Amino acid sequence: MTLILTNEEIESIFTQKECFDALEPALVELGSGKAVNMPRQDLLVPGSLENSYHGLKTSCAALPCAGVTTMRVTSDVLTWPVVAGRQRRVKIPRADGDKYVGLVFVFSTVSGELLAIFPDGYMQAIRVGVTNAISAKYLARKDSAVMALYGSGWQAGPALLAMCSVLPIKKVRVYSPTKKNRENFVDRMRAKTAAALHAVASPEMAAKGADIVALTTNALDPFFPSAWISDGMHITTVRPSELMLDALMRCDLIAVSTREAAKLFTLPGEETKIPEFGRGDYGRAELEDTAADWRTKPELSEIMAGKAAGRTNEREVTCMLNHLGLGLQFSAAAARIYELAKAHRVGRELPADWFCQKEHS
């Protein structure tokens, strides 16, 4: 049988702790050469809305110890509006009911059968926050108590809660360009953490004296400069374009999610019209052949597996340049979700035979 789940059902069984317990050993497996991650591939063509593109994004990975290979697929309507003077990447929900489309397909490495189909939304938010918190567990100072959080959107909450679960965070300063958004975020999250949360009016104020900086924005234009960095800080990102070049050059150690950029496929000549080309997920030209070039950096999984060095002293500035999500993260999460759903009898099943055939393909 092939299991079908909703985001709500996944959220009811897959906690932040479950995500930690799934992702951490999976990343060690990857760093040890016992798992496989295929770089993300994006197919973009001009869309029906003005200045929009339709994007089909795929990320594949295999986690042999869990007996699964997965494919994550998103079908997005993409736009790049300028908001408050800065260009951002914004997805438009155009599916029926103003919804987005993102799915994870889970295949058995034993039989090849399709074990499950899950939406990726809840997994997406929680796995990014957990991955960055894992980087802090391995790279941040153990006494880190003050956190600066940039952003108040869907990735900010999981980032805050995950970081507070691995470090003794006592104070969090939250900055988002819109006053109402940052204040609403603080009000909403106060009941979910023991840390004292404060909305601040300027980005500089958030960073001052912080031990941990968590960037959780959809900015395409780099905005965090080296002037805001202090000795001993650990910085995490969710996009390749949040830290300015001088800030990356200021870091003593940069760990990356992967040394690969996303691979873009589009119509001939169309790539130059896509705002992220050369300064986002498909590469960042200004970093090439500098000390900040992510193609030369250790992957977090390699540090976790002991294949690369981590922090060596308390004054070092460390950074998790989480510039690209890994299909392996979805493999690890999906394998555990599948186990939990079976145990709790959550979801609904379709005949696996519907997804199999007698013909050789």
C-alpha atoms as one frame of an Amber mdcrd trajectory, in Angstrom:
protein
   0.000   0.000   0.000   1.050   3.605  -0.662   0.505   5.949   2.269  -0.923
   9.448   1.739  -0.590  12.099   4.479  -1.528  15.754   4.960   0.632  18.471
   6.528  -1.693  18.476   9.538  -1.244  14.742  10.036   2.527  15.060   9.725
   2.586  17.871  12.282   0.583  15.721  14.728   3.278  12.994  14.813   6.561
  14.594  13.697   7.894  16.898  16.396  10.959  19.079  16.367  12.752  16.465
  18.466  11.803  13.752  15.983  13.270  15.929  13.240  16.525  16.343  15.165
  16.697  12.614  15.805  16.186  11.916  12.084  18.413  14.603  10.540  21.494
  14.486  12.744  22.451  10.830  12.097  21.469  11.172   8.433  23.885  14.072
   7.978  26.626  12.037   9.654  25.837   9.229   7.192  26.188  11.708   4.322
  29.478  13.069   5.626  30.760   9.521   6.056  29.932   8.568   2.480  27.065
   6.259   3.433  24.245   8.310   1.885  23.788  10.056  -1.450  22.422  13.519
  -2.181  21.657  14.724  -5.708  21.997  18.514  -6.210  18.750  20.399  -6.709
  17.595  20.941 -10.283  15.154  23.681 -11.340  13.238  23.965 -14.598  11.951
  27.532 -15.101   9.836  28.854 -17.969   7.961  32.162 -18.340   4.611  32.081
 -16.533   1.153  33.467 -17.212   1.414  36.301 -14.660   3.422  39.395 -15.537
   7.126  38.932 -14.714   6.465  35.454 -13.350   7.968  32.040 -14.041   6.738
  28.535 -13.496   9.365  26.536 -11.625   9.564  22.769 -11.294  12.134  21.974
  -8.619  13.471  18.489  -7.838  15.737  17.218  -5.071  16.633  13.523  -4.815
  18.538  11.507  -2.212  19.075   7.997  -0.902  19.448   6.977   2.739  20.352
   3.277   2.550  20.274   2.742   6.320  16.571   3.692   6.281  15.796   1.724
   3.126  14.459   4.726   1.221  15.185   6.905  -1.759  13.140  10.091  -2.080
  12.287  12.782  -4.560  11.004  16.185  -3.504   9.122  18.067  -6.216   7.680
  21.572  -6.066   5.591  23.239  -8.761   5.728  26.989  -8.121   4.611  30.276
  -9.617   7.622  32.514  -8.898   7.921  36.299  -8.796  10.650  38.681  -7.642
   8.995  41.928  -6.419  10.820  44.837  -4.808   9.601  45.249  -1.209  10.814
  48.128   0.958  13.541  48.864  -1.579  14.868  45.302  -1.717  14.117  42.537
  -4.177  12.640  39.344  -2.772  11.681  35.912  -4.020   7.936  35.391  -3.591
   5.876  32.323  -4.499   2.264  32.936  -5.555  -0.320  30.348  -4.406  -2.267
  29.697  -7.614  -3.470  26.108  -7.109  -7.129  25.485  -6.255  -8.000  27.190
  -2.964  -4.996  29.545  -3.183  -2.567  26.771  -2.314   1.033  25.828  -3.115
   2.199  22.528  -4.614   5.084  20.620  -3.031   5.367  16.838  -2.654   7.795
  14.222  -1.366   7.750  10.758  -2.974   9.197   7.959  -0.834  10.454   4.812
  -2.595  11.609   1.509  -1.117  15.199   0.558  -1.918  14.167  -3.079  -1.386
  11.258  -3.405  -3.833  11.357  -0.102  -5.705   7.723   0.493  -4.750   6.244
   3.888  -3.926   5.813   3.756  -0.147   4.310   7.178   0.442   3.424  10.623
  -0.892   3.652  13.566   1.515   3.236  17.329   1.134   6.543  19.081   1.864
   5.359  22.241   3.641   5.646  21.296   7.303   8.824  19.297   6.680  10.339
  22.218   4.782   9.999  24.748   7.587  11.038  22.471  10.413  14.020  20.842
   8.667  15.660  24.199   7.826  15.446  25.383  11.429  16.705  22.053  12.734
  19.629  21.934  10.275  20.787  25.394  11.324  20.412  24.482  14.988  22.497
  21.354  14.372  25.179  23.619  12.905  25.081  25.644  16.130  25.404  22.474
  18.199  28.640  21.647  16.364  30.046  25.135  15.702  28.671  27.731  18.145
  30.084  28.577  21.541  28.408  26.368  24.135  27.567  29.363  26.353  25.753
  31.293  23.600  22.879  33.104  25.314  21.898  36.081  23.112  20.294  35.563
  19.712  19.489  37.967  16.896  16.663  36.776  14.640  16.087  38.439  11.271
  12.718  37.796   9.682   9.231  37.078  10.997   7.880  34.778   8.316   7.283
  31.047   8.111  10.921  30.044   8.701  11.484  32.327  11.699   9.444  30.362
  14.243  11.089  26.979  13.647  14.508  28.683  13.592  13.878  30.256  17.002
  12.546  27.111  18.667  15.212  24.824  17.231  18.069  27.117  18.283  16.656
  27.451  21.802  16.588  23.656  22.083  20.359  23.238  21.575  21.777  26.341
  23.268  21.091  28.182  26.561  19.415  31.116  24.791  18.111  33.651  27.303
  17.429  36.706  25.137  16.257  37.036  21.526  16.102  40.304  19.601  13.823
  40.127  16.559  14.082  42.438  13.561  11.829  42.505  10.521  11.391  45.553
   8.254   7.680  45.837   9.059   7.040  46.919  12.666   3.679  45.161  12.911
   5.087  41.880  11.628   7.976  41.727  14.099   5.765  42.704  17.034   3.105
  40.146  16.108   5.795  37.490  15.801   7.143  38.260  19.269   3.651  38.207
  20.778   2.878  34.884  19.107   6.143  33.170  20.083   6.466  34.326  23.707
   4.386  31.426  24.984   6.510  28.882  23.094   9.951  29.613  24.572  11.463
  30.521  27.919  13.786  33.056  26.275  12.915  36.748  26.591  11.816  38.040
  23.173  12.126  41.686  22.104  11.155  43.328  18.821  13.767  45.917  17.842
  13.513  48.876  15.486  16.809  48.519  13.603  18.846  45.614  12.220  22.018
  46.932  13.859  20.337  46.839  17.272  19.451  43.167  16.856  23.033  42.111
  16.118  24.784  44.146  18.815  26.348  41.764  21.329  24.610  38.698  19.884
  26.212  35.268  20.190  23.935  33.725  17.554  22.547  35.352  14.409  19.760
  33.559  12.544  18.900  35.028   9.140  15.485  33.754   7.982  14.542  36.101
   5.155  13.620  35.860   1.478  15.969  38.714   0.523  17.801  38.522  -2.792
  20.000  41.513  -1.967  22.699  40.964   0.696  21.971  43.108   3.760  24.077
  41.867   6.708  27.538  43.575   6.771  30.734  42.705   8.593  30.273  45.756
  10.843  27.502  43.902  12.680  29.698  40.869  13.440  31.438  40.424  16.795
  34.059  37.921  17.908  32.748  34.462  18.773  29.496  34.848  16.853  27.814
  31.980  14.982  25.683  32.980  11.986  23.121  30.894  10.119  21.351  31.640
   6.846  18.475  30.237   4.804  19.479  31.861   1.511  22.807  32.380  -0.270
  22.184  36.115  -0.607  21.617  37.319   2.974  25.224  37.959   4.048  27.232
  40.672   2.311  30.588  39.696   0.842  32.561  41.544   3.527  30.595  39.667
   6.207  31.433  36.312   4.664  35.084  37.365   4.398  34.995  38.256   8.115
  34.050  34.682   9.060  36.886  32.444  10.254  34.999  29.271   9.343  32.192
  28.836   6.826  30.356  25.532   6.672  27.960  24.949   3.789  24.973  22.696
   3.257  26.560  21.611  -0.030  29.337  22.810  -2.308  26.914  22.585  -5.232
  24.614  25.329  -6.490  21.164  24.538  -7.843  21.190  23.651 -11.535  18.999
  25.898 -13.692  17.336  24.736 -16.896  15.387  27.247 -18.970  14.799  28.508
 -22.508  17.923  29.631 -24.409  18.897  33.123 -23.220  16.150  33.238 -20.610
  18.492  32.735 -17.655  19.648  36.377 -17.774  16.057  37.494 -17.113  15.776
  35.453 -13.913  16.777  37.689 -10.969  18.439  34.892  -8.997  20.784  33.908
 -11.799  24.315  34.710 -10.638  23.261  36.057  -7.251  21.091  33.440  -5.628
  20.367  29.722  -5.649  22.101  29.292  -9.025  25.391  30.744  -7.875  26.734
  34.021  -6.556  29.275  35.447  -8.975  30.863  37.928  -6.557  31.985  35.081
  -4.277  33.767  33.089  -6.949  37.517  32.680  -6.400  37.391  34.601  -3.110
  37.920  33.299   0.423  34.113  33.132   0.664  33.615  30.861  -2.370  31.272
  28.130  -1.130  32.687  25.671  -3.671  35.823  25.379  -1.497  34.152  25.136
   1.927  33.583  22.093   4.137  30.052  20.749   4.196  28.329  20.624   7.594
  27.946  16.866   7.206  31.730  16.507   6.824  32.346  18.444  10.043  29.756
  16.304  11.842  31.409  13.114  10.567  34.848  14.285  11.700  36.137  14.671
   8.146  36.671  18.451   8.495  37.592  20.726  11.393  35.091  22.865  13.288
  35.531  25.790  15.687  39.004  25.913  17.256  38.639  28.779  19.744  36.053
  31.008  21.431  36.858  34.111  19.382  36.321  32.573  15.967  33.357  33.728
  13.887  31.599  30.718  12.411  28.903  30.594   9.766  26.469  28.028   8.437
  25.875  29.111   4.854  22.697  27.096   4.368  22.390  28.228   0.780  20.627
  25.159  -0.594  18.332  22.546   0.871  19.304  18.886   0.641  17.102  16.128
  -0.672  18.709  13.995   2.042  16.952  16.049   4.713  13.631  15.052   3.198
  14.760  11.416   2.971  15.590  11.336   6.671  12.415  13.143   7.701  10.175
  11.137   5.379  11.562   7.786   6.542  10.770   8.672  10.150   7.359  10.113
   9.297   6.482   6.921   7.433   7.411   4.835  10.499   5.421   7.068  12.857
   2.370   7.162  10.588   2.322   3.383  10.392   2.676   3.070  14.164  -0.068
   5.610  14.881  -2.289   4.485  11.971  -2.369   8.001  10.538  -3.223   8.806
   6.930  -4.920   6.840   4.180  -3.669   4.150   1.851  -3.924   3.588  -1.883
  -3.110   0.314  -3.612   0.612   0.261  -4.383  -0.305  -1.588  -7.565  -1.723
   1.680  -8.937   1.831   2.979  -9.137   3.400  -0.166 -10.621   3.249  -1.682
 -14.099   3.981  -4.887 -15.980   5.756  -3.009 -18.747   9.511  -2.444 -18.557
  10.217   1.329 -18.581
